[in-house]
Amino acid sequence: MLGIGAGIGLRKEDTDLKAKIDRAILDMVKDGTYKRLASKYFDFDIYGG
C-alpha cells in the first residue's frame, strides 16, 4: 500500500512543515549526520547504496 521506505504523516496543507523536514534531512545528508546515525544503529546501508 505505501511502498518501500520510511514516511512521515503530514496534512496536505502543512507545506511549510514539509519544506522544513525536507531541508533538515538534506542538511543531515550533506553534513554526514545521517550516515553517522544510520551506521550507529545499522551495520548495513539501509537504502542499499
PDB file of N, CA, C, O and CB in Angstrom:
ATOM      1  N   MET A   1       0.818  -1.185   0.000  1.00  0.00           N
ATOM      2  CA  MET A   1       0.000   0.000   0.000  1.00  0.00           C
ATOM      3  C   MET A   1       0.869   1.259   0.000  1.00  0.00           C
ATOM      4  O   MET A   1       0.651   2.155  -0.815  1.00  0.00           O
ATOM      5  CB  MET A   1      -0.934  -0.007   1.200  1.00  0.00           C
ATOM      6  N   LEU A   2       1.842   1.337   0.896  1.00  0.00           N
ATOM      7  CA  LEU A   2       2.669   2.529   0.992  1.00  0.00           C
ATOM      8  C   LEU A   2       3.995   2.394   0.260  1.00  0.00           C
ATOM      9  O   LEU A   2       4.686   3.393   0.060  1.00  0.00           O
ATOM     10  CB  LEU A   2       2.923   2.853   2.430  1.00  0.00           C
ATOM     11  N   GLY A   3       4.362   1.207  -0.136  1.00  0.00           N
ATOM     12  CA  GLY A   3       5.629   1.032  -0.839  1.00  0.00           C
ATOM     13  C   GLY A   3       6.799   0.888   0.115  1.00  0.00           C
ATOM     14  O   GLY A   3       6.629   0.822   1.332  1.00  0.00           O
ATOM     15  N   ILE A   4       7.979   0.842  -0.462  1.00  0.00           N
ATOM     16  CA  ILE A   4       9.204   0.669   0.306  1.00  0.00           C
ATOM     17  C   ILE A   4       9.686   2.027   0.804  1.00  0.00           C
ATOM     18  O   ILE A   4       9.563   3.030   0.100  1.00  0.00           O
ATOM     19  CB  ILE A   4      10.296  -0.024  -0.546  1.00  0.00           C
ATOM     20  N   GLY A   5      10.226   2.058   2.001  1.00  0.00           N
ATOM     21  CA  GLY A   5      10.802   3.292   2.527  1.00  0.00           C
ATOM     22  C   GLY A   5      10.198   3.685   3.855  1.00  0.00           C
ATOM     23  O   GLY A   5       9.468   2.921   4.486  1.00  0.00           O
ATOM     24  N   ALA A   6      10.517   4.880   4.256  1.00  0.00           N
ATOM     25  CA  ALA A   6      10.006   5.429   5.504  1.00  0.00           C
ATOM     26  C   ALA A   6       9.132   6.626   5.181  1.00  0.00           C
ATOM     27  O   ALA A   6       9.250   7.208   4.103  1.00  0.00           O
ATOM     28  CB  ALA A   6      11.162   5.827   6.465  1.00  0.00           C
ATOM     29  N   GLY A   7       8.278   6.989   6.080  1.00  0.00           N
ATOM     30  CA  GLY A   7       7.399   8.120   5.818  1.00  0.00           C
ATOM     31  C   GLY A   7       7.066   8.883   7.081  1.00  0.00           C
ATOM     32  O   GLY A   7       7.220   8.385   8.196  1.00  0.00           O
ATOM     33  N   ILE A   8       6.611  10.085   6.879  1.00  0.00           N
ATOM     34  CA  ILE A   8       6.141  10.938   7.966  1.00  0.00           C
ATOM     35  C   ILE A   8       4.762  11.428   7.558  1.00  0.00           C
ATOM     36  O   ILE A   8       4.590  11.962   6.462  1.00  0.00           O
ATOM     37  CB  ILE A   8       7.134  12.143   8.252  1.00  0.00           C
ATOM     38  N   GLY A   9       3.793  11.252   8.421  1.00  0.00           N
ATOM     39  CA  GLY A   9       2.438  11.692   8.100  1.00  0.00           C
ATOM     40  C   GLY A   9       2.267  13.187   8.320  1.00  0.00           C
ATOM     41  O   GLY A   9       2.526  13.698   9.409  1.00  0.00           O
ATOM     42  N   LEU A  10       1.834  13.877   7.290  1.00  0.00           N
ATOM     43  CA  LEU A  10       1.562  15.315   7.363  1.00  0.00           C
ATOM     44  C   LEU A  10       0.256  15.607   6.640  1.00  0.00           C
ATOM     45  O   LEU A  10      -0.125  14.896   5.711  1.00  0.00           O
ATOM     46  CB  LEU A  10       2.732  16.144   6.746  1.00  0.00           C
ATOM     47  N   ARG A  11      -0.419  16.649   7.072  1.00  0.00           N
ATOM     48  CA  ARG A  11      -1.596  17.099   6.328  1.00  0.00           C
ATOM     49  C   ARG A  11      -1.130  17.787   5.052  1.00  0.00           C
ATOM     50  O   ARG A  11      -0.052  18.381   5.029  1.00  0.00           O
ATOM     51  CB  ARG A  11      -2.480  18.059   7.190  1.00  0.00           C
ATOM     52  N   LYS A  12      -1.924  17.715   3.997  1.00  0.00           N
ATOM     53  CA  LYS A  12      -1.561  18.345   2.721  1.00  0.00           C
ATOM     54  C   LYS A  12      -1.288  19.831   2.871  1.00  0.00           C
ATOM     55  O   LYS A  12      -0.433  20.381   2.177  1.00  0.00           O
ATOM     56  CB  LYS A  12      -2.661  18.134   1.701  1.00  0.00           C
ATOM     57  N   GLU A  13      -2.004  20.475   3.765  1.00  0.00           N
ATOM     58  CA  GLU A  13      -1.829  21.918   3.928  1.00  0.00           C
ATOM     59  C   GLU A  13      -0.598  22.301   4.762  1.00  0.00           C
ATOM     60  O   GLU A  13      -0.305  23.488   4.911  1.00  0.00           O
ATOM     61  CB  GLU A  13      -3.061  22.498   4.567  1.00  0.00           C
ATOM     62  N   ASP A  14       0.117  21.324   5.302  1.00  0.00           N
ATOM     63  CA  ASP A  14       1.326  21.594   6.091  1.00  0.00           C
ATOM     64  C   ASP A  14       2.564  21.714   5.199  1.00  0.00           C
ATOM     65  O   ASP A  14       3.580  21.066   5.448  1.00  0.00           O
ATOM     66  CB  ASP A  14       1.540  20.486   7.132  1.00  0.00           C
ATOM     67  N   THR A  15       2.472  22.537   4.172  1.00  0.00           N
ATOM     68  CA  THR A  15       3.570  22.654   3.208  1.00  0.00           C
ATOM     69  C   THR A  15       4.822  23.274   3.826  1.00  0.00           C
ATOM     70  O   THR A  15       5.935  22.897   3.460  1.00  0.00           O
ATOM     71  CB  THR A  15       3.128  23.483   2.014  1.00  0.00           C
ATOM     72  N   ASP A  16       4.661  24.212   4.751  1.00  0.00           N
ATOM     73  CA  ASP A  16       5.831  24.808   5.410  1.00  0.00           C
ATOM     74  C   ASP A  16       6.571  23.770   6.253  1.00  0.00           C
ATOM     75  O   ASP A  16       7.800  23.713   6.241  1.00  0.00           O
ATOM     76  CB  ASP A  16       5.404  25.999   6.293  1.00  0.00           C
ATOM     77  N   LEU A  17       5.818  22.957   6.980  1.00  0.00           N
ATOM     78  CA  LEU A  17       6.431  21.912   7.794  1.00  0.00           C
ATOM     79  C   LEU A  17       7.141  20.894   6.910  1.00  0.00           C
ATOM     80  O   LEU A  17       8.249  20.463   7.228  1.00  0.00           O
ATOM     81  CB  LEU A  17       5.374  21.216   8.665  1.00  0.00           C
ATOM     82  N   LYS A  18       6.512  20.508   5.806  1.00  0.00           N
ATOM     83  CA  LYS A  18       7.140  19.564   4.877  1.00  0.00           C
ATOM     84  C   LYS A  18       8.455  20.118   4.351  1.00  0.00           C
ATOM     85  O   LYS A  18       9.450  19.396   4.276  1.00  0.00           O
ATOM     86  CB  LYS A  18       6.196  19.247   3.706  1.00  0.00           C
ATOM     87  N   ALA A  19       8.465  21.387   3.990  1.00  0.00           N
ATOM     88  CA  ALA A  19       9.690  22.014   3.481  1.00  0.00           C
ATOM     89  C   ALA A  19      10.785  22.012   4.547  1.00  0.00           C
ATOM     90  O   ALA A  19      11.952  21.781   4.231  1.00  0.00           O
ATOM     91  CB  ALA A  19       9.404  23.458   3.018  1.00  0.00           C
ATOM     92  N   LYS A  20      10.424  22.264   5.799  1.00  0.00           N
ATOM     93  CA  LYS A  20      11.405  22.260   6.887  1.00  0.00           C
ATOM     94  C   LYS A  20      11.967  20.863   7.126  1.00  0.00           C
ATOM     95  O   LYS A  20      13.168  20.702   7.344  1.00  0.00           O
ATOM     96  CB  LYS A  20      10.774  22.795   8.172  1.00  0.00           C
ATOM     97  N   ILE A  21      11.102  19.858   7.086  1.00  0.00           N
ATOM     98  CA  ILE A  21      11.553  18.477   7.267  1.00  0.00           C
ATOM     99  C   ILE A  21      12.460  18.067   6.111  1.00  0.00           C
ATOM    100  O   ILE A  21      13.517  17.476   6.331  1.00  0.00           O
ATOM    101  CB  ILE A  21      10.347  17.515   7.373  1.00  0.00           C
ATOM    102  N   ASP A  22      12.053  18.376   4.884  1.00  0.00           N
ATOM    103  CA  ASP A  22      12.880  18.061   3.712  1.00  0.00           C
ATOM    104  C   ASP A  22      14.256  18.709   3.831  1.00  0.00           C
ATOM    105  O   ASP A  22      15.271  18.066   3.565  1.00  0.00           O
ATOM    106  CB  ASP A  22      12.186  18.528   2.417  1.00  0.00           C
ATOM    107  N   ARG A  23      14.292  19.982   4.230  1.00  0.00           N
ATOM    108  CA  ARG A  23      15.561  20.714   4.366  1.00  0.00           C
ATOM    109  C   ARG A  23      16.427  20.083   5.445  1.00  0.00           C
ATOM    110  O   ARG A  23      17.634  19.933   5.258  1.00  0.00           O
ATOM    111  CB  ARG A  23      15.303  22.200   4.695  1.00  0.00           C
ATOM    112  N   ALA A  24      15.829  19.713   6.567  1.00  0.00           N
ATOM    113  CA  ALA A  24      16.588  19.106   7.664  1.00  0.00           C
ATOM    114  C   ALA A  24      17.219  17.789   7.226  1.00  0.00           C
ATOM    115  O   ALA A  24      18.374  17.515   7.552  1.00  0.00           O
ATOM    116  CB  ALA A  24      15.682  18.875   8.883  1.00  0.00           C
ATOM    117  N   ILE A  25      16.469  16.976   6.490  1.00  0.00           N
ATOM    118  CA  ILE A  25      17.010  15.702   6.010  1.00  0.00           C
ATOM    119  C   ILE A  25      18.146  15.944   5.030  1.00  0.00           C
ATOM    120  O   ILE A  25      19.189  15.297   5.125  1.00  0.00           O
ATOM    121  CB  ILE A  25      15.906  14.857   5.347  1.00  0.00           C
ATOM    122  N   LEU A  26      17.965  16.859   4.095  1.00  0.00           N
ATOM    123  CA  LEU A  26      19.035  17.170   3.137  1.00  0.00           C
ATOM    124  C   LEU A  26      20.282  17.687   3.847  1.00  0.00           C
ATOM    125  O   LEU A  26      21.397  17.307   3.490  1.00  0.00           O
ATOM    126  CB  LEU A  26      18.552  18.206   2.111  1.00  0.00           C
ATOM    127  N   ASP A  27      20.110  18.540   4.836  1.00  0.00           N
ATOM    128  CA  ASP A  27      21.250  19.060   5.593  1.00  0.00           C
ATOM    129  C   ASP A  27      21.976  17.942   6.334  1.00  0.00           C
ATOM    130  O   ASP A  27      23.205  17.935   6.403  1.00  0.00           O
ATOM    131  CB  ASP A  27      20.787  20.132   6.586  1.00  0.00           C
ATOM    132  N   MET A  28      21.214  16.993   6.888  1.00  0.00           N
ATOM    133  CA  MET A  28      21.823  15.860   7.586  1.00  0.00           C
ATOM    134  C   MET A  28      22.633  14.991   6.633  1.00  0.00           C
ATOM    135  O   MET A  28      23.701  14.498   6.997  1.00  0.00           O
ATOM    136  CB  MET A  28      20.748  15.019   8.273  1.00  0.00           C
ATOM    137  N   VAL A  29      22.138  14.801   5.428  1.00  0.00           N
ATOM    138  CA  VAL A  29      22.876  14.019   4.434  1.00  0.00           C
ATOM    139  C   VAL A  29      24.155  14.761   4.047  1.00  0.00           C
ATOM    140  O   VAL A  29      25.226  14.158   3.967  1.00  0.00           O
ATOM    141  CB  VAL A  29      21.996  13.748   3.176  1.00  0.00           C
ATOM    142  N   LYS A  30      24.043  16.064   3.807  1.00  0.00           N
ATOM    143  CA  LYS A  30      25.199  16.864   3.378  1.00  0.00           C
ATOM    144  C   LYS A  30      26.307  16.906   4.422  1.00  0.00           C
ATOM    145  O   LYS A  30      27.484  16.798   4.076  1.00  0.00           O
ATOM    146  CB  LYS A  30      24.758  18.275   3.057  1.00  0.00           C
ATOM    147  N   ASP A  31      25.948  17.063   5.695  1.00  0.00           N
ATOM    148  CA  ASP A  31      26.994  17.222   6.713  1.00  0.00           C
ATOM    149  C   ASP A  31      27.443  15.909   7.353  1.00  0.00           C
ATOM    150  O   ASP A  31      28.286  15.911   8.250  1.00  0.00           O
ATOM    151  CB  ASP A  31      26.505  18.146   7.788  1.00  0.00           C
ATOM    152  N   GLY A  32      26.881  14.782   6.892  1.00  0.00           N
ATOM    153  CA  GLY A  32      27.315  13.477   7.380  1.00  0.00           C
ATOM    154  C   GLY A  32      26.565  12.965   8.597  1.00  0.00           C
ATOM    155  O   GLY A  32      26.795  11.836   9.032  1.00  0.00           O
ATOM    156  N   THR A  33      25.675  13.769   9.151  1.00  0.00           N
ATOM    157  CA  THR A  33      24.917  13.348  10.328  1.00  0.00           C
ATOM    158  C   THR A  33      24.080  12.114  10.031  1.00  0.00           C
ATOM    159  O   THR A  33      24.019  11.192  10.845  1.00  0.00           O
ATOM    160  CB  THR A  33      24.021  14.481  10.818  1.00  0.00           C
ATOM    161  N   TYR A  34      23.434  12.092   8.871  1.00  0.00           N
ATOM    162  CA  TYR A  34      22.589  10.947   8.510  1.00  0.00           C
ATOM    163  C   TYR A  34      23.405   9.658   8.497  1.00  0.00           C
ATOM    164  O   TYR A  34      22.994   8.651   9.073  1.00  0.00           O
ATOM    165  CB  TYR A  34      21.930  11.172   7.134  1.00  0.00           C
ATOM    166  N   LYS A  35      24.556   9.694   7.840  1.00  0.00           N
ATOM    167  CA  LYS A  35      25.397   8.496   7.724  1.00  0.00           C
ATOM    168  C   LYS A  35      25.882   8.048   9.104  1.00  0.00           C
ATOM    169  O   LYS A  35      25.903   6.853   9.398  1.00  0.00           O
ATOM    170  CB  LYS A  35      26.605   8.767   6.794  1.00  0.00           C
ATOM    171  N   ARG A  36      26.270   9.004   9.945  1.00  0.00           N
ATOM    172  CA  ARG A  36      26.751   8.681  11.284  1.00  0.00           C
ATOM    173  C   ARG A  36      25.649   8.016  12.112  1.00  0.00           C
ATOM    174  O   ARG A  36      25.896   7.014  12.784  1.00  0.00           O
ATOM    175  CB  ARG A  36      27.257   9.949  11.991  1.00  0.00           C
ATOM    176  N   LEU A  37      24.446   8.564  12.066  1.00  0.00           N
ATOM    177  CA  LEU A  37      23.337   7.980  12.825  1.00  0.00           C
ATOM    178  C   LEU A  37      22.934   6.616  12.278  1.00  0.00           C
ATOM    179  O   LEU A  37      22.683   5.686  13.043  1.00  0.00           O
ATOM    180  CB  LEU A  37      22.134   8.918  12.807  1.00  0.00           C
ATOM    181  N   ALA A  38      22.872   6.497  10.954  1.00  0.00           N
ATOM    182  CA  ALA A  38      22.494   5.218  10.348  1.00  0.00           C
ATOM    183  C   ALA A  38      23.500   4.133  10.717  1.00  0.00           C
ATOM    184  O   ALA A  38      23.107   3.009  11.031  1.00  0.00           O
ATOM    185  CB  ALA A  38      22.393   5.352   8.816  1.00  0.00           C
ATOM    186  N   SER A  39      24.797   4.455  10.682  1.00  0.00           N
ATOM    187  CA  SER A  39      25.812   3.446  11.000  1.00  0.00           C
ATOM    188  C   SER A  39      25.826   3.107  12.489  1.00  0.00           C
ATOM    189  O   SER A  39      26.276   2.028  12.874  1.00  0.00           O
ATOM    190  CB  SER A  39      27.194   3.934  10.568  1.00  0.00           C
ATOM    191  N   LYS A  40      25.339   4.016  13.321  1.00  0.00           N
ATOM    192  CA  LYS A  40      25.251   3.741  14.759  1.00  0.00           C
ATOM    193  C   LYS A  40      24.207   2.662  15.043  1.00  0.00           C
ATOM    194  O   LYS A  40      24.399   1.828  15.927  1.00  0.00           O
ATOM    195  CB  LYS A  40      24.908   5.029  15.535  1.00  0.00           C
ATOM    196  N   TYR A  41      23.113   2.678  14.300  1.00  0.00           N
ATOM    197  CA  TYR A  41      22.003   1.777  14.579  1.00  0.00           C
ATOM    198  C   TYR A  41      21.893   0.590  13.627  1.00  0.00           C
ATOM    199  O   TYR A  41      21.194  -0.376  13.932  1.00  0.00           O
ATOM    200  CB  TYR A  41      20.740   2.539  14.541  1.00  0.00           C
ATOM    201  N   PHE A  42      22.572   0.645  12.479  1.00  0.00           N
ATOM    202  CA  PHE A  42      22.503  -0.433  11.490  1.00  0.00           C
ATOM    203  C   PHE A  42      23.910  -0.779  11.035  1.00  0.00           C
ATOM    204  O   PHE A  42      24.737   0.115  10.852  1.00  0.00           O
ATOM    205  CB  PHE A  42      21.617  -0.031  10.277  1.00  0.00           C
ATOM    206  N   ASP A  43      24.196  -2.071  10.849  1.00  0.00           N
ATOM    207  CA  ASP A  43      25.515  -2.470  10.366  1.00  0.00           C
ATOM    208  C   ASP A  43      25.515  -2.685   8.852  1.00  0.00           C
ATOM    209  O   ASP A  43      26.388  -3.368   8.316  1.00  0.00           O
ATOM    210  CB  ASP A  43      25.973  -3.745  11.076  1.00  0.00           C
ATOM    211  N   PHE A  44      24.540  -2.103   8.173  1.00  0.00           N
ATOM    212  CA  PHE A  44      24.442  -2.161   6.713  1.00  0.00           C
ATOM    213  C   PHE A  44      23.762  -0.884   6.237  1.00  0.00           C
ATOM    214  O   PHE A  44      23.117  -0.183   7.017  1.00  0.00           O
ATOM    215  CB  PHE A  44      23.651  -3.436   6.238  1.00  0.00           C
ATOM    216  N   ASP A  45      23.914  -0.590   4.947  1.00  0.00           N
ATOM    217  CA  ASP A  45      23.267   0.587   4.364  1.00  0.00           C
ATOM    218  C   ASP A  45      21.789   0.266   4.180  1.00  0.00           C
ATOM    219  O   ASP A  45      21.439  -0.583   3.359  1.00  0.00           O
ATOM    220  CB  ASP A  45      23.933   0.997   2.997  1.00  0.00           C
ATOM    221  N   ILE A  46      20.929   0.927   4.926  1.00  0.00           N
ATOM    222  CA  ILE A  46      19.507   0.586   4.898  1.00  0.00           C
ATOM    223  C   ILE A  46      18.849   0.897   3.564  1.00  0.00           C
ATOM    224  O   ILE A  46      17.749   0.419   3.289  1.00  0.00           O
ATOM    225  CB  ILE A  46      18.786   1.319   5.991  1.00  0.00           C
ATOM    226  N   TYR A  47      19.516   1.698   2.727  1.00  0.00           N
ATOM    227  CA  TYR A  47      18.971   2.007   1.408  1.00  0.00           C
ATOM    228  C   TYR A  47      19.730   1.311   0.295  1.00  0.00           C
ATOM    229  O   TYR A  47      19.453   1.545  -0.882  1.00  0.00           O
ATOM    230  CB  TYR A  47      18.987   3.496   1.175  1.00  0.00           C
ATOM    231  N   GLY A  48      20.682   0.460   0.648  1.00  0.00           N
ATOM    232  CA  GLY A  48      21.385  -0.345  -0.346  1.00  0.00           C
ATOM    233  C   GLY A  48      22.330   0.427  -1.245  1.00  0.00           C
ATOM    234  O   GLY A  48      22.708  -0.072  -2.305  1.00  0.00           O
ATOM    235  N   GLY A  49      22.722   1.627  -0.853  1.00  0.00           N
ATOM    236  CA  GLY A  49      23.576   2.458  -1.700  1.00  0.00           C
ATOM    237  C   GLY A  49      25.026   2.397  -1.405  1.00  0.00           C
ATOM    238  O   GLY A  49      25.820   3.064  -2.068  1.00  0.00           O
TER     239      GLY A  49
END
